[in-house]
Amino acid sequence: MHGPELSDLVLPQHRDGRRVPGLRFGDPRVMALFGAVVAAFGRLPLGFTNAELRRIVAALLSLTPEEYPAPRMTYDLGRLVGHGILERLPGTHRYRLSPYGLRVAAFCTKFHDRLLDPAIARSLDPPSCLRSDPWSKMHAAIQSLIERANLAA
């Protein structure tokens, strides 16, 4: 059986007759959204509001709530709901993280923060024995991080 792919998340989709903009992996705003919904709201059965999420996302982006306005948060909530990351609680203005959303957001934040960012940083400053071939530098940095993270190749 074929499961969801990264392209399903990062590219615009058409769901229920409407266009849902993509959630670009690595975009600071998207990573802050994922981090906020997992860390702050991942297990709240009563969910959270636009304003509650907005305060946390703004803080993660080092912005004031005024610099991350409510309409932008509403747009981001629409993207998260449209891609199945969040569910709107019926009859309310509250949202909760879906089981699928928890898996996706947790994986994306962990992969980005623990593997991708360090791999890029290490590839830019590799050991002196690898300085001649940039692809070898990148491969060695990624391989080292995969081994340290105990991930299967």
DAFENNOR-V840047 format. One line per field, one symbol per residue. ss: DSSP state (H for helix, E for strand, L for the rest). phi: phi as a letter, one per 30 degrees, with the letter a starting at -180 (. if undefined). burial: + if it has 16 or more other ideal C-beta (glycine too) atoms within 10 Angstrom, else -. A space follows every 10 residues. Layout:
ss=???
phi=???
burial=???
//
This chain:
ss=LLLLLHHHHH LLEEELLEEE LLLLLLLHHH HHHHHHHHHL LLLLLLLEEH HHHHHHHHHH LLLLHHHLLH HHHHHHHHHH HHLLLEEELL LLLEEEELHH HHHHHHHHHH HHHHHHHHHH HHHHLLLHHH LLLHHHHHHH HHHHHHHHLL LLL
phi=.ccdcedddd cebcbhibdc ddcdejdedd dddddddddc bebdddibce dddedddedd chcdeddbde dddddddddd ddcidcbdde ibccbbdded dddddddddd dddcbdeddd ddddbdeddc ddbddddded dddddddddh cdd
burial=--------++ --+------+ -++-----++ ++++++++-+ +-----++-- -+++++++-+ +------+-- --+--++-++ +++++++--- ---+++++-- ++-+++-++- -+--++-++- -++--+---+ ------++-+ ++--+----- ---
//
